[in-house]
């Protein structure tokens, strides 16, 4: 259950920064007074890093379970 929670949380974080529904994307654009198109081009490296980390978390379970096991919670 802990692994599924970590996986879902990272997945939702990626979803919140991708258009067309990414609410954090629009909040950042409004706060920084820049266009969505400009931000979308600059967010690509972060999106790639997020997807790579999501793949690692999904398929290499010890990565996401390290801290819970360290503290004896899982």
N, CA, C and O atoms as a GROMACS GRO file, in nm:
protein
  296
    1UNK      N    1   0.081  -0.120   0.000
    1UNK     CA    2   0.000   0.000   0.000
    1UNK      C    3   0.085   0.127   0.000
    1UNK      O    4   0.050   0.226  -0.064
    2UNK      N    5   0.196   0.125   0.070
    2UNK     CA    6   0.284   0.242   0.074
    2UNK      C    7   0.341   0.268  -0.065
    2UNK      O    8   0.347   0.382  -0.111
    3UNK      N    9   0.383   0.162  -0.131
    3UNK     CA   10   0.440   0.175  -0.266
    3UNK      C   11   0.337   0.233  -0.362
    3UNK      O   12   0.370   0.320  -0.443
    4UNK      N   13   0.213   0.188  -0.354
    4UNK     CA   14   0.107   0.240  -0.439
    4UNK      C   15   0.081   0.388  -0.409
    4UNK      O   16   0.057   0.466  -0.501
    5UNK      N   17   0.086   0.426  -0.283
    5UNK     CA   18   0.067   0.566  -0.247
    5UNK      C   19   0.175   0.657  -0.301
    5UNK      O   20   0.146   0.767  -0.349
    6UNK      N   21   0.299   0.611  -0.295
    6UNK     CA   22   0.410   0.690  -0.350
    6UNK      C   23   0.396   0.702  -0.500
    6UNK      O   24   0.413   0.810  -0.557
    7UNK      N   25   0.365   0.592  -0.565
    7UNK     CA   26   0.347   0.591  -0.710
    7UNK      C   27   0.236   0.687  -0.753
    7UNK      O   28   0.254   0.766  -0.846
    8UNK      N   29   0.122   0.681  -0.685
    8UNK     CA   30   0.010   0.768  -0.721
    8UNK      C   31   0.040   0.915  -0.693
    8UNK      O   32  -0.002   1.002  -0.770
    9UNK      N   33   0.111   0.943  -0.585
    9UNK     CA   34   0.144   1.082  -0.553
    9UNK      C   35   0.237   1.143  -0.658
    9UNK      O   36   0.217   1.257  -0.700
   10UNK      N   37   0.338   1.069  -0.698
   10UNK     CA   38   0.430   1.120  -0.802
   10UNK      C   39   0.358   1.135  -0.934
   10UNK      O   40   0.380   1.232  -1.007
   11UNK      N   41   0.271   1.040  -0.965
   11UNK     CA   42   0.195   1.047  -1.089
   11UNK      C   43   0.104   1.170  -1.091
   11UNK      O   44   0.095   1.238  -1.194
   12UNK      N   45   0.038   1.200  -0.981
   12UNK     CA   46  -0.048   1.318  -0.975
   12UNK      C   47   0.032   1.448  -0.981
   12UNK      O   48  -0.014   1.547  -1.037
   13UNK      N   49   0.153   1.448  -0.923
   13UNK     CA   50   0.238   1.567  -0.930
   13UNK      C   51   0.277   1.596  -1.074
   13UNK      O   52   0.281   1.713  -1.115
   14UNK      N   53   0.305   1.493  -1.151
   14UNK     CA   54   0.337   1.512  -1.292
   14UNK      C   55   0.214   1.564  -1.366
   14UNK      O   56   0.225   1.652  -1.452
   15UNK      N   57   0.098   1.511  -1.334
   15UNK     CA   58  -0.024   1.554  -1.398
   15UNK      C   59  -0.060   1.699  -1.370
   15UNK      O   60  -0.125   1.764  -1.452
   16UNK      N   61  -0.019   1.751  -1.256
   16UNK     CA   62  -0.052   1.889  -1.221
   16UNK      C   63   0.036   1.993  -1.291
   16UNK      O   64   0.009   2.112  -1.282
   17UNK      N   65   0.141   1.948  -1.360
   17UNK     CA   66   0.225   2.045  -1.432
   17UNK      C   67   0.219   2.027  -1.583
   17UNK      O   68   0.296   2.090  -1.656
   18UNK      N   69   0.129   1.941  -1.631
   18UNK     CA   70   0.119   1.919  -1.775
   18UNK      C   71  -0.013   1.974  -1.828
   18UNK      O   72  -0.118   1.957  -1.765
   19UNK      N   73  -0.008   2.039  -1.944
   19UNK     CA   74  -0.133   2.089  -2.003
   19UNK      C   75  -0.216   1.974  -2.056
   19UNK      O   76  -0.160   1.868  -2.081
   20UNK      N   77  -0.341   1.987  -2.076
   20UNK     CA   78  -0.427   2.105  -2.067
   20UNK      C   79  -0.490   2.125  -1.930
   20UNK      O   80  -0.552   2.229  -1.906
   21UNK      N   81  -0.476   2.030  -1.838
   21UNK     CA   82  -0.545   2.040  -1.710
   21UNK      C   83  -0.453   2.086  -1.598
   21UNK      O   84  -0.501   2.112  -1.488
   22UNK      N   85  -0.325   2.096  -1.621
   22UNK     CA   86  -0.227   2.124  -1.517
   22UNK      C   87  -0.249   2.255  -1.446
   22UNK      O   88  -0.204   2.360  -1.491
   23UNK      N   89  -0.319   2.249  -1.334
   23UNK     CA   90  -0.355   2.369  -1.260
   23UNK      C   91  -0.232   2.442  -1.208
   23UNK      O   92  -0.229   2.565  -1.204
   24UNK      N   93  -0.129   2.367  -1.166
   24UNK     CA   94  -0.006   2.432  -1.118
   24UNK      C   95   0.064   2.507  -1.230
   24UNK      O   96   0.129   2.608  -1.204
   25UNK      N   97   0.050   2.460  -1.350
   25UNK     CA   98   0.109   2.529  -1.466
   25UNK      C   99   0.045   2.666  -1.484
   25UNK      O  100   0.115   2.765  -1.504
   26UNK      N  101  -0.087   2.672  -1.475
   26UNK     CA  102  -0.156   2.799  -1.494
   26UNK      C  103  -0.133   2.894  -1.377
   26UNK      O  104  -0.125   3.016  -1.396
   27UNK      N  105  -0.123   2.841  -1.257
   27UNK     CA  106  -0.093   2.926  -1.141
   27UNK      C  107   0.047   2.986  -1.156
   27UNK      O  108   0.067   3.104  -1.129
   28UNK      N  109   0.143   2.904  -1.198
   28UNK     CA  110   0.279   2.954  -1.220
   28UNK      C  111   0.286   3.059  -1.328
   28UNK      O  112   0.360   3.156  -1.317
   29UNK      N  113   0.208   3.040  -1.435
   29UNK     CA  114   0.206   3.138  -1.544
   29UNK      C  115   0.149   3.271  -1.495
   29UNK      O  116   0.201   3.378  -1.529
   30UNK      N  117   0.044   3.265  -1.418
   30UNK     CA  118  -0.016   3.388  -1.367
   30UNK      C  119   0.077   3.458  -1.268
   30UNK      O  120   0.089   3.580  -1.270
   31UNK      N  121   0.141   3.381  -1.182
   31UNK     CA  122   0.232   3.441  -1.082
   31UNK      C  123   0.355   3.502  -1.148
   31UNK      O  124   0.403   3.607  -1.106
   32UNK      N  125   0.405   3.435  -1.252
   32UNK     CA  126   0.524   3.485  -1.318
   32UNK      C  127   0.496   3.578  -1.434
   32UNK      O  128   0.589   3.630  -1.496
   33UNK      N  129   0.369   3.599  -1.464
   33UNK     CA  130   0.325   3.685  -1.573
   33UNK      C  131   0.391   3.647  -1.705
   33UNK      O  132   0.444   3.733  -1.775
   34UNK      N  133   0.388   3.519  -1.738
   34UNK     CA  134   0.439   3.468  -1.865
   34UNK      C  135   0.330   3.385  -1.932
   34UNK      O  136   0.231   3.349  -1.869
   35UNK      N  137   0.349   3.356  -2.060
   35UNK     CA  138   0.248   3.280  -2.134
   35UNK      C  139   0.264   3.131  -2.108
   35UNK      O  140   0.371   3.084  -2.069
   36UNK      N  141   0.156   3.058  -2.130
   36UNK     CA  142   0.158   2.914  -2.111
   36UNK      C  143   0.254   2.849  -2.210
   36UNK      O  144   0.324   2.754  -2.176
   37UNK      N  145   0.257   2.898  -2.333
   37UNK     CA  146   0.346   2.842  -2.435
   37UNK      C  147   0.493   2.855  -2.394
   37UNK      O  148   0.573   2.764  -2.418
   38UNK      N  149   0.528   2.967  -2.336
   38UNK     CA  150   0.666   2.989  -2.293
   38UNK      C  151   0.704   2.894  -2.179
   38UNK      O  152   0.814   2.839  -2.178
   39UNK      N  153   0.614   2.876  -2.085
   39UNK     CA  154   0.641   2.786  -1.973
   39UNK      C  155   0.647   2.641  -2.020
   39UNK      O  156   0.729   2.563  -1.973
   40UNK      N  157   0.559   2.605  -2.114
   40UNK     CA  158   0.556   2.466  -2.161
   40UNK      C  159   0.688   2.425  -2.225
   40UNK      O  160   0.732   2.311  -2.209
   41UNK      N  161   0.751   2.516  -2.295
   41UNK     CA  162   0.882   2.484  -2.354
   41UNK      C  163   0.989   2.465  -2.246
   41UNK      O  164   1.077   2.380  -2.260
   42UNK      N  165   0.982   2.543  -2.141
   42UNK     CA  166   1.084   2.536  -2.037
   42UNK      C  167   1.060   2.425  -1.936
   42UNK      O  168   1.150   2.391  -1.859
   43UNK      N  169   0.941   2.368  -1.935
   43UNK     CA  170   0.909   2.265  -1.838
   43UNK      C  171   0.947   2.125  -1.887
   43UNK      O  172   0.944   2.029  -1.810
   44UNK      N  173   0.982   2.112  -2.014
   44UNK     CA  174   1.012   1.981  -2.073
   44UNK      C  175   1.121   1.905  -1.997
   44UNK      O  176   1.102   1.786  -1.970
   45UNK      N  177   1.235   1.965  -1.960
   45UNK     CA  178   1.336   1.888  -1.885
   45UNK      C  179   1.283   1.837  -1.750
   45UNK      O  180   1.317   1.725  -1.709
   46UNK      N  181   1.203   1.916  -1.683
   46UNK     CA  182   1.146   1.873  -1.556
   46UNK      C  183   1.044   1.762  -1.576
   46UNK      O  184   1.034   1.671  -1.494
   47UNK      N  185   0.970   1.770  -1.684
   47UNK     CA  186   0.874   1.666  -1.716
   47UNK      C  187   0.943   1.534  -1.747
   47UNK      O  188   0.899   1.428  -1.703
   48UNK      N  189   1.051   1.539  -1.823
   48UNK     CA  190   1.128   1.418  -1.853
   48UNK      C  191   1.186   1.359  -1.725
   48UNK      O  192   1.180   1.238  -1.705
   49UNK      N  193   1.241   1.443  -1.640
   49UNK     CA  194   1.295   1.394  -1.512
   49UNK      C  195   1.186   1.333  -1.426
   49UNK      O  196   1.209   1.232  -1.359
   50UNK      N  197   1.068   1.392  -1.426
   50UNK     CA  198   0.957   1.338  -1.349
   50UNK      C  199   0.911   1.203  -1.401
   50UNK      O  200   0.880   1.113  -1.323
   51UNK      N  201   0.906   1.189  -1.533
   51UNK     CA  202   0.864   1.061  -1.591
   51UNK      C  203   0.968   0.953  -1.565
   51UNK      O  204   0.932   0.839  -1.536
   52UNK      N  205   1.096   0.987  -1.576
   52UNK     CA  206   1.202   0.889  -1.546
   52UNK      C  207   1.194   0.846  -1.400
   52UNK      O  208   1.206   0.727  -1.369
   53UNK      N  209   1.176   0.942  -1.310
   53UNK     CA  210   1.166   0.905  -1.168
   53UNK      C  211   1.041   0.823  -1.141
   53UNK      O  212   1.043   0.733  -1.057
   54UNK      N  213   0.931   0.853  -1.210
   54UNK     CA  214   0.810   0.774  -1.194
   54UNK      C  215   0.831   0.631  -1.241
   54UNK      O  216   0.786   0.536  -1.176
   55UNK      N  217   0.901   0.614  -1.353
   55UNK     CA  218   0.931   0.479  -1.400
   55UNK      C  219   1.019   0.403  -1.302
   55UNK      O  220   0.997   0.285  -1.276
   56UNK      N  221   1.118   0.471  -1.246
   56UNK     CA  222   1.204   0.406  -1.147
   56UNK      C  223   1.127   0.368  -1.022
   56UNK      O  224   1.144   0.259  -0.968
   57UNK      N  225   1.042   0.458  -0.974
   57UNK     CA  226   0.963   0.430  -0.855
   57UNK      C  227   0.866   0.315  -0.880
   57UNK      O  228   0.843   0.232  -0.792
   58UNK      N  229   0.811   0.311  -0.999
   58UNK     CA  230   0.713   0.208  -1.031
   58UNK      C  231   0.776   0.070  -1.040
   58UNK      O  232   0.722  -0.027  -0.986
   59UNK      N  233   0.888   0.059  -1.109
   59UNK     CA  234   0.944  -0.072  -1.140
   59UNK      C  235   1.057  -0.116  -1.047
   59UNK      O  236   1.095  -0.233  -1.048
   60UNK      N  237   1.112  -0.025  -0.968
   60UNK     CA  238   1.217  -0.060  -0.873
   60UNK      C  239   1.162  -0.025  -0.734
   60UNK      O  240   1.186   0.085  -0.683
   61UNK      N  241   1.090  -0.118  -0.676
   61UNK     CA  242   1.018  -0.094  -0.552
   61UNK      C  243   1.106  -0.051  -0.434
   61UNK      O  244   1.060   0.031  -0.355
   62UNK      N  245   1.228  -0.101  -0.418
   62UNK     CA  246   1.311  -0.057  -0.304
   62UNK      C  247   1.340   0.093  -0.300
   62UNK      O  248   1.369   0.147  -0.193
   63UNK      N  249   1.332   0.161  -0.414
   63UNK     CA  250   1.355   0.306  -0.415
   63UNK      C  251   1.248   0.377  -0.332
   63UNK      O  252   1.280   0.463  -0.249
   64UNK      N  253   1.123   0.342  -0.354
   64UNK     CA  254   1.015   0.411  -0.282
   64UNK      C  255   0.995   0.356  -0.141
   64UNK      O  256   0.932   0.422  -0.059
   65UNK      N  257   1.047   0.239  -0.111
   65UNK     CA  258   1.026   0.178   0.019
   65UNK      C  259   1.146   0.193   0.113
   65UNK      O  260   1.144   0.139   0.224
   66UNK      N  261   1.249   0.264   0.071
   66UNK     CA  262   1.370   0.277   0.152
   66UNK      C  263   1.342   0.342   0.287
   66UNK      O  264   1.373   0.285   0.392
   67UNK      N  265   1.282   0.461   0.285
   67UNK     CA  266   1.257   0.532   0.412
   67UNK      C  267   1.154   0.462   0.500
   67UNK      O  268   1.177   0.451   0.621
   68UNK      N  269   1.042   0.413   0.446
   68UNK     CA  270   0.950   0.340   0.536
   68UNK      C  271   1.014   0.218   0.601
   68UNK      O  272   0.989   0.190   0.718
   69UNK      N  273   1.097   0.147   0.526
   69UNK     CA  274   1.164   0.030   0.586
   69UNK      C  275   1.270   0.074   0.686
   69UNK      O  276   1.292   0.006   0.786
   70UNK      N  277   1.334   0.185   0.661
   70UNK     CA  278   1.436   0.236   0.752
   70UNK      C  279   1.374   0.268   0.889
   70UNK      O  280   1.435   0.242   0.993
   71UNK      N  281   1.255   0.323   0.888
   71UNK     CA  282   1.189   0.360   1.012
   71UNK      C  283   1.093   0.252   1.063
   71UNK      O  284   1.020   0.274   1.160
   72UNK      N  285   1.093   0.136   0.997
   72UNK     CA  286   1.014   0.024   1.043
   72UNK      C  287   0.865   0.038   1.023
   72UNK      O  288   0.788  -0.022   1.098
   73UNK      N  289   0.823   0.114   0.926
   73UNK     CA  290   0.681   0.134   0.903
   73UNK      C  291   0.623   0.040   0.798
   73UNK      O  292   0.501   0.032   0.784
   74UNK      N  293   0.706  -0.031   0.724
   74UNK     CA  294   0.653  -0.120   0.620
   74UNK      C  295   0.709  -0.259   0.633
   74UNK      O  296   0.675  -0.347   0.554
   0.00000   0.00000   0.00000
